[in-house]
């Protein structure tokens, strides 16, 4: 039977897994709509104007859903983890407050962007969109600052179990914040870019009457998705080095490095937490030691370096890390392939990416990988820190509410999120599949189905579909 601690952790994990999708799209989608409008101002192509308007409406819908799920998370922090908030509230209050300020700024300027197309000069309207994009990115960065503090606590002293001498700036700009912010922001752009590109790649691959619309959308989505996917492994290396320095046991669990000594690169397998042995793994001896220290024989602390009660769940952390690295590697490889094909096209060889059916198919298949990697990465971050809610300062078991019956709230919140997910899927099915996909001429209407606004899709009757 699940304990109240496990119910609390499961409820928080489910809420975060749901919310992070909307938070990430809230970072990536404003960038897409701003780029579309900026290109429209340069070319006056009505396709780009229509694209900017549709992505703006999709951004608004996803922003609203993300605001609701984020509010739920705020309540859960106080209800499920009162001891954590008692100790940490005064220390990390600044990034949470700034996140709220960024959130309201984003909301205000998103309203201006949506309803002031004909009321303010075009460049002022574009500037409002830039504020939306910057505010969304800053909102995510401030939240990541708070999470980074949980991994690298700073800016306070603990005296007789009480937090004293609080320095909010030192807490917010903790040592883990820079690498986590960069890694998370790149993940947001890569995940959103690939997902949006996948929608329009599907339309182009099937054949559509509105190829100009989908070509423009695909090109803009790839503009943010492909570069982010290429740079992401570099930021991942930076993050791994930071984890190796500040949370060596988390790194050992991630890499499947069970015993202290030269660290191999472990592919696959499942670690046995009792015997500290791997089953079914492929190992490249000394590879992690070489990456971390430039010496394949360098000693790296293993999981055995701490008592069993201070170790995270090895199997979950290792598997999630492998999934994240695998998805990220595929996306980076596809981005490099896309860059190569673009270079070939510039030299007069090959076809443009929107006309390359193999590339379109690859983008379609890879479109969910960014979000899969995102969920796996947050699993590594949070589960890998266990049993600490604040690394080395406060254990998760000490921070949970003493209120009994958390299984009831877990069941209710699970039902709530399942119901919301079903509702969203139903709206997508009703607006795209049932209603039909014959749009009005580009630039002549703003009355679009909700799901088309969300995805930016504009799929006309297919000429090649079966």
RODRENRO-221012 format. One line per field, with one value per residue (C-alpha): residue in one letter; y, x, z; residue number from 0. Coordinates in steps of 0.1 Angstrom, whole numbers, plus 5000, padded with zeros to 4 digits. Layout:
BEGIN
r = c(a, ...)
north = c(Y, ...)
east = c(X, ...)
up = c(Z, ...)
k = c(NUM, ...)
***
This chain:
BEGIN
r = c(x, x, x, x, x, x, x, x, x, x, x, x, x, x, x, x, x, x, x, x, x, x, x, x, x, x, x, x, x, x, x, x, x, x, x, x, x, x, x, x, x, x, x, x, x, x, x, x, x, x, x, x, x, x, x, x, x, x, x, x, x, x, x, x, x, x, x, x, x, x, x, x, x, x, x, x, x, x, x, x, x, x, x, x, x, x, x, x, x, x, x, x, x, x, x, x, x, x, x, x, x, x, x, x, x, x, x, x, x, x, x, x, x, x, x, x, x, x, x, x, x, x, x, x, x, x, x, x, x, x, x, x, x, x, x, x, x, x, x, x, x, x, x, x, x, x, x, x, x, x, x, x, x, x, x, x, x, x, x, x, x, x, x, x, x, x, x, x, x, x, x, x, x, x, x, x, x, x, x, x, x, x, x, x, x, x, x, x, x, x, x, x, x, x, x, x, x, x, x, x, x, x, x, x, x, x, x, x, x, x, x, x, x, x, x, x, x, x, x, x, x, x, x, x, x, x, x, x, x, x, x, x, x, x, x, x, x, x, x, x, x, x, x, x, x, x, x, x, x, x, x, x, x, x, x, x, x, x, x, x, x, x, x, x, x, x, x, x, x, x, x, x, x, x, x, x, x, x, x, x, x, x, x, x, x, x, x, x, x, x, x, x, x, x, x, x, x, x, x, x, x, x, x, x, x, x, x, x, x, x, x, x, x, x, x, x, x, x, x, x, x, x, x, x, x, x, x, x, x, x, x, x, x, x, x, x, x, x, x, x, x, x, x, x, x, x, x, x, x, x, x, x, x, x, x, x, x, x, x, x, x, x, x, x, x, x, x, x, x, x, x, x, x, x, x, x, x, x, x, x, x, x, x, x, x, x, x, x, x, x, x, x, x, x, x, x, x, x, x, x, x, x, x, x, x, x, x, x, x, x, x, x, x, x, x, x, x, x, x, x, x, x, x, x, x, x, x, x, x, x, x, x, x, x, x, x, x, x, x, x, x, x, x, x, x, x, x, x, x, x, x, x, x, x, x, x, x, x, x, x, x, x, x, x, x, x)
north = c(5000, 5035, 5057, 5093, 5104, 5084, 5098, 5133, 5128, 5111, 5139, 5165, 5145, 5142, 5179, 5189, 5165, 5180, 5216, 5215, 5209, 5241, 5260, 5250, 5258, 5292, 5298, 5285, 5296, 5334, 5332, 5315, 5342, 5370, 5356, 5352, 5388, 5401, 5383, 5396, 5432, 5426, 5409, 5418, 5382, 5376, 5340, 5351, 5375, 5347, 5324, 5350, 5355, 5318, 5311, 5341, 5326, 5292, 5309, 5325, 5292, 5273, 5303, 5300, 5263, 5267, 5294, 5271, 5241, 5265, 5278, 5242, 5237, 5268, 5254, 5220, 5234, 5248, 5220, 5190, 5205, 5230, 5223, 5230, 5263, 5272, 5268, 5278, 5304, 5333, 5321, 5316, 5340, 5364, 5342, 5331, 5368, 5377, 5348, 5362, 5397, 5381, 5361, 5392, 5411, 5383, 5383, 5420, 5422, 5391, 5408, 5438, 5415, 5397, 5427, 5456, 5445, 5475, 5498, 5504, 5509, 5476, 5480, 5487, 5456, 5436, 5450, 5438, 5403, 5406, 5415, 5384, 5362, 5376, 5375, 5339, 5330, 5350, 5333, 5299, 5311, 5324, 5291, 5272, 5294, 5282, 5246, 5251, 5263, 5230, 5213, 5238, 5256, 5290, 5324, 5314, 5299, 5271, 5278, 5254, 5242, 5278, 5297, 5329, 5354, 5352, 5366, 5364, 5374, 5347, 5322, 5331, 5333, 5300, 5280, 5255, 5282, 5292, 5257, 5247, 5278, 5274, 5237, 5242, 5272, 5253, 5223, 5245, 5258, 5224, 5206, 5233, 5237, 5200, 5195, 5224, 5213, 5178, 5191, 5210, 5183, 5159, 5183, 5187, 5150, 5141, 5169, 5200, 5228, 5253, 5244, 5280, 5282, 5250, 5257, 5290, 5274, 5245, 5269, 5291, 5261, 5246, 5280, 5276, 5239, 5227, 5251, 5245, 5207, 5211, 5232, 5212, 5184, 5210, 5225, 5190, 5184, 5217, 5205, 5171, 5186, 5208, 5178, 5159, 5187, 5194, 5162, 5133, 5106, 5119, 5118, 5082, 5072, 5089, 5072, 5038, 5042, 5020, 5015, 5042, 5041, 5049, 5055, 5038, 5050, 5026, 5020, 5003, 4978, 4979, 4985, 4962, 4984, 4956, 4941, 4972, 4953, 4959, 4935, 4937, 4968, 4977, 4996, 5018, 5017, 5050, 5071, 5092, 5097, 5110, 5134, 5147, 5149, 5143, 5110, 5076, 5064, 5092, 5081, 5091, 5085, 5057, 5051, 5031, 5062, 5071, 5050, 5032, 5056, 5086, 5070, 5079, 5052, 5039, 5022, 5051, 5078, 5057, 5048, 5084, 5097, 5072, 5082, 5119, 5114, 5091, 5115, 5145, 5126, 5117, 5153, 5167, 5142, 5151, 5188, 5183, 5163, 5192, 5216, 5195, 5192, 5230, 5235, 5212, 5231, 5264, 5249, 5240, 5203, 5185, 5199, 5223, 5208, 5213, 5192, 5164, 5137, 5117, 5147, 5154, 5118, 5121, 5153, 5138, 5108, 5129, 5155, 5141, 5134, 5169, 5165, 5129, 5142, 5170, 5148, 5124, 5152, 5165, 5130, 5129, 5163, 5156, 5118, 5120, 5145, 5121, 5115, 5153, 5180, 5205, 5189, 5181, 5204, 5190, 5155, 5149, 5128, 5157, 5182, 5164, 5174, 5154, 5155, 5119, 5106, 5120, 5091, 5109, 5141, 5121, 5103, 5135, 5154, 5124, 5124, 5161, 5159, 5129, 5147, 5178, 5157, 5139, 5173, 5186, 5155, 5157, 5193, 5184, 5155, 5175, 5205, 5187, 5153, 5157, 5193, 5190, 5208, 5232, 5266, 5300, 5318, 5330, 5364, 5368, 5354, 5351, 5326, 5294, 5262, 5261, 5231, 5248, 5278, 5257, 5238, 5264, 5237, 5248, 5215, 5216, 5186, 5163, 5155, 5125, 5110, 5076)
east = c(5000, 5013, 5023, 5012, 5047, 5045, 5010, 5023, 5052, 5031, 5006, 5033, 5049, 5017, 5009, 5044, 5044, 5011, 5021, 5055, 5041, 5022, 5050, 5074, 5050, 5045, 5082, 5084, 5051, 5055, 5089, 5072, 5045, 5070, 5092, 5062, 5051, 5086, 5089, 5055, 5067, 5097, 5078, 5041, 5033, 4997, 5005, 5029, 5003, 4978, 5003, 5012, 4975, 4968, 4999, 4990, 4955, 4971, 4995, 4966, 4947, 4978, 4987, 4953, 4956, 4991, 4980, 4953, 4977, 5004, 4979, 4972, 5009, 5011, 4984, 5001, 5034, 5017, 4993, 5016, 5050, 5043, 5077, 5095, 5077, 5083, 5121, 5125, 5098, 5119, 5149, 5134, 5106, 5123, 5124, 5088, 5077, 5096, 5080, 5046, 5056, 5068, 5036, 5014, 5035, 5031, 4994, 4990, 5011, 4995, 4961, 4976, 4990, 4957, 4934, 4955, 4964, 4946, 4948, 4986, 5014, 5028, 5062, 5046, 5025, 5056, 5073, 5043, 5049, 5086, 5076, 5054, 5082, 5108, 5084, 5076, 5113, 5120, 5090, 5105, 5140, 5128, 5111, 5142, 5162, 5141, 5145, 5183, 5184, 5169, 5199, 5225, 5212, 5228, 5221, 5212, 5225, 5208, 5210, 5192, 5169, 5160, 5168, 5188, 5210, 5190, 5206, 5179, 5202, 5227, 5199, 5184, 5217, 5229, 5257, 5234, 5211, 5230, 5234, 5198, 5183, 5202, 5194, 5157, 5153, 5170, 5148, 5117, 5127, 5137, 5105, 5081, 5100, 5100, 5063, 5050, 5073, 5058, 5023, 5031, 5054, 5024, 5003, 5030, 5038, 5001, 4997, 4975, 4960, 4977, 5014, 5026, 5011, 5026, 5059, 5062, 5052, 5076, 5105, 5099, 5095, 5127, 5144, 5141, 5139, 5170, 5196, 5183, 5186, 5222, 5233, 5214, 5240, 5266, 5244, 5237, 5275, 5277, 5248, 5264, 5296, 5278, 5259, 5292, 5306, 5275, 5255, 5279, 5255, 5229, 5254, 5264, 5227, 5223, 5253, 5248, 5282, 5276, 5311, 5338, 5365, 5370, 5335, 5323, 5296, 5268, 5242, 5210, 5208, 5191, 5210, 5204, 5201, 5211, 5241, 5251, 5255, 5242, 5221, 5221, 5242, 5268, 5298, 5325, 5352, 5366, 5344, 5327, 5360, 5375, 5346, 5346, 5383, 5402, 5416, 5399, 5415, 5402, 5383, 5346, 5325, 5300, 5266, 5283, 5300, 5269, 5247, 5218, 5193, 5209, 5207, 5181, 5160, 5187, 5167, 5143, 5170, 5192, 5164, 5151, 5186, 5190, 5157, 5166, 5200, 5186, 5158, 5182, 5208, 5182, 5170, 5205, 5214, 5183, 5191, 5226, 5211, 5187, 5216, 5235, 5205, 5200, 5237, 5233, 5203, 5222, 5249, 5223, 5220, 5190, 5156, 5143, 5136, 5098, 5099, 5121, 5097, 5123, 5131, 5094, 5088, 5118, 5104, 5070, 5084, 5107, 5080, 5072, 5108, 5114, 5086, 5095, 5131, 5117, 5096, 5125, 5149, 5127, 5124, 5162, 5163, 5137, 5140, 5178, 5178, 5160, 5158, 5164, 5139, 5167, 5200, 5218, 5195, 5160, 5147, 5116, 5101, 5106, 5089, 5056, 5024, 5014, 4978, 4966, 4945, 4966, 4954, 4921, 4935, 4958, 4928, 4908, 4936, 4944, 4907, 4909, 4939, 4926, 4893, 4911, 4933, 4902, 4885, 4915, 4917, 4879, 4882, 4911, 4891, 4859, 4876, 4900, 4886, 4849, 4843, 4865, 4895, 4884, 4896, 4886, 4910, 4941, 4939, 4901, 4889, 4899, 4871, 4892, 4885, 4902, 4924, 4937, 4946, 4964, 4986, 4988, 4977, 4958, 4953, 4932, 4918, 4946, 4954, 4976, 4960, 4943)
up = c(5000, 4991, 5020, 5023, 5013, 4981, 4974, 4979, 4956, 4930, 4930, 4927, 4899, 4880, 4883, 4872, 4842, 4830, 4837, 4822, 4787, 4788, 4804, 4777, 4749, 4766, 4760, 4725, 4708, 4714, 4696, 4666, 4663, 4667, 4640, 4617, 4622, 4618, 4585, 4574, 4582, 4559, 4530, 4535, 4526, 4538, 4545, 4573, 4587, 4589, 4605, 4632, 4640, 4644, 4665, 4687, 4694, 4701, 4725, 4743, 4747, 4760, 4782, 4799, 4805, 4818, 4842, 4856, 4861, 4875, 4901, 4911, 4917, 4938, 4961, 4962, 4974, 5005, 5011, 5005, 5016, 5044, 5061, 5029, 5024, 5060, 5056, 5019, 5015, 5028, 5008, 4973, 4976, 4952, 4921, 4927, 4931, 4899, 4881, 4891, 4878, 4845, 4842, 4846, 4821, 4796, 4802, 4797, 4765, 4751, 4754, 4736, 4709, 4704, 4702, 4689, 4654, 4639, 4669, 4673, 4647, 4633, 4649, 4683, 4678, 4671, 4701, 4723, 4709, 4718, 4753, 4754, 4742, 4766, 4796, 4789, 4788, 4820, 4837, 4830, 4841, 4875, 4882, 4872, 4896, 4925, 4914, 4910, 4946, 4957, 4940, 4951, 4982, 4989, 5004, 5040, 5072, 5092, 5130, 5154, 5126, 5117, 5085, 5092, 5074, 5042, 5010, 4984, 4955, 4964, 4967, 4933, 4915, 4930, 4913, 4896, 4881, 4849, 4835, 4844, 4829, 4796, 4794, 4801, 4777, 4749, 4757, 4754, 4720, 4707, 4720, 4707, 4674, 4666, 4677, 4655, 4626, 4629, 4625, 4593, 4580, 4582, 4561, 4535, 4534, 4528, 4503, 4508, 4489, 4512, 4508, 4511, 4546, 4558, 4541, 4559, 4592, 4589, 4580, 4611, 4634, 4622, 4627, 4664, 4668, 4648, 4663, 4698, 4692, 4680, 4710, 4736, 4739, 4748, 4775, 4787, 4791, 4811, 4833, 4838, 4849, 4874, 4888, 4891, 4912, 4935, 4934, 4927, 4938, 4913, 4885, 4896, 4894, 4861, 4845, 4862, 4879, 4909, 4924, 4930, 4904, 4867, 4853, 4822, 4798, 4805, 4778, 4788, 4816, 4849, 4882, 4911, 4942, 4966, 4949, 4930, 4898, 4863, 4843, 4804, 4801, 4774, 4789, 4774, 4800, 4812, 4789, 4817, 4835, 4802, 4796, 4832, 4839, 4806, 4820, 4814, 4847, 4869, 4899, 4900, 4932, 4927, 4942, 4970, 4983, 5003, 5027, 5011, 5028, 5009, 4975, 4949, 4931, 4908, 4881, 4875, 4874, 4850, 4827, 4826, 4818, 4790, 4775, 4777, 4761, 4734, 4724, 4725, 4704, 4677, 4675, 4673, 4645, 4626, 4630, 4616, 4588, 4581, 4581, 4556, 4533, 4535, 4527, 4497, 4485, 4488, 4465, 4439, 4448, 4463, 4471, 4497, 4531, 4528, 4495, 4509, 4518, 4537, 4558, 4564, 4575, 4599, 4614, 4618, 4637, 4658, 4667, 4702, 4712, 4726, 4751, 4760, 4767, 4787, 4810, 4813, 4822, 4849, 4863, 4865, 4882, 4908, 4915, 4913, 4942, 4965, 4994, 4997, 4988, 4994, 4987, 5020, 5040, 5042, 5035, 5015, 5042, 5067, 5044, 5037, 5054, 5084, 5072, 5066, 5037, 5009, 4988, 4985, 4971, 4948, 4934, 4930, 4913, 4890, 4879, 4874, 4851, 4832, 4827, 4814, 4791, 4777, 4771, 4752, 4731, 4724, 4713, 4690, 4675, 4671, 4655, 4633, 4624, 4628, 4617, 4587, 4575, 4547, 4558, 4545, 4522, 4539, 4554, 4551, 4584, 4620, 4629, 4633, 4652, 4686, 4678, 4646, 4667, 4692, 4667, 4640, 4616, 4584, 4566, 4535, 4516, 4507, 4471, 4479, 4510, 4506)
k = c(0, 1, 2, 3, 4, 5, 6, 7, 8, 9, 10, 11, 12, 13, 14, 15, 16, 17, 18, 19, 20, 21, 22, 23, 24, 25, 26, 27, 28, 29, 30, 31, 32, 33, 34, 35, 36, 37, 38, 39, 40, 41, 42, 43, 44, 45, 46, 47, 48, 49, 50, 51, 52, 53, 54, 55, 56, 57, 58, 59, 60, 61, 62, 63, 64, 65, 66, 67, 68, 69, 70, 71, 72, 73, 74, 75, 76, 77, 78, 79, 80, 81, 82, 83, 84, 85, 86, 87, 88, 89, 90, 91, 92, 93, 94, 95, 96, 97, 98, 99, 100, 101, 102, 103, 104, 105, 106, 107, 108, 109, 110, 111, 112, 113, 114, 115, 116, 117, 118, 119, 120, 121, 122, 123, 124, 125, 126, 127, 128, 129, 130, 131, 132, 133, 134, 135, 136, 137, 138, 139, 140, 141, 142, 143, 144, 145, 146, 147, 148, 149, 150, 151, 152, 153, 154, 155, 156, 157, 158, 159, 160, 161, 162, 163, 164, 165, 166, 167, 168, 169, 170, 171, 172, 173, 174, 175, 176, 177, 178, 179, 180, 181, 182, 183, 184, 185, 186, 187, 188, 189, 190, 191, 192, 193, 194, 195, 196, 197, 198, 199, 200, 201, 202, 203, 204, 205, 206, 207, 208, 209, 210, 211, 212, 213, 214, 215, 216, 217, 218, 219, 220, 221, 222, 223, 224, 225, 226, 227, 228, 229, 230, 231, 232, 233, 234, 235, 236, 237, 238, 239, 240, 241, 242, 243, 244, 245, 246, 247, 248, 249, 250, 251, 252, 253, 254, 255, 256, 257, 258, 259, 260, 261, 262, 263, 264, 265, 266, 267, 268, 269, 270, 271, 272, 273, 274, 275, 276, 277, 278, 279, 280, 281, 282, 283, 284, 285, 286, 287, 288, 289, 290, 291, 292, 293, 294, 295, 296, 297, 298, 299, 300, 301, 302, 303, 304, 305, 306, 307, 308, 309, 310, 311, 312, 313, 314, 315, 316, 317, 318, 319, 320, 321, 322, 323, 324, 325, 326, 327, 328, 329, 330, 331, 332, 333, 334, 335, 336, 337, 338, 339, 340, 341, 342, 343, 344, 345, 346, 347, 348, 349, 350, 351, 352, 353, 354, 355, 356, 357, 358, 359, 360, 361, 362, 363, 364, 365, 366, 367, 368, 369, 370, 371, 372, 373, 374, 375, 376, 377, 378, 379, 380, 381, 382, 383, 384, 385, 386, 387, 388, 389, 390, 391, 392, 393, 394, 395, 396, 397, 398, 399, 400, 401, 402, 403, 404, 405, 406, 407, 408, 409, 410, 411, 412, 413, 414, 415, 416, 417, 418, 419, 420, 421, 422, 423, 424, 425, 426, 427, 428, 429, 430, 431, 432, 433, 434, 435, 436, 437, 438, 439, 440, 441, 442, 443, 444, 445, 446, 447, 448, 449, 450, 451, 452, 453, 454, 455, 456, 457, 458, 459, 460, 461, 462, 463, 464, 465)
***
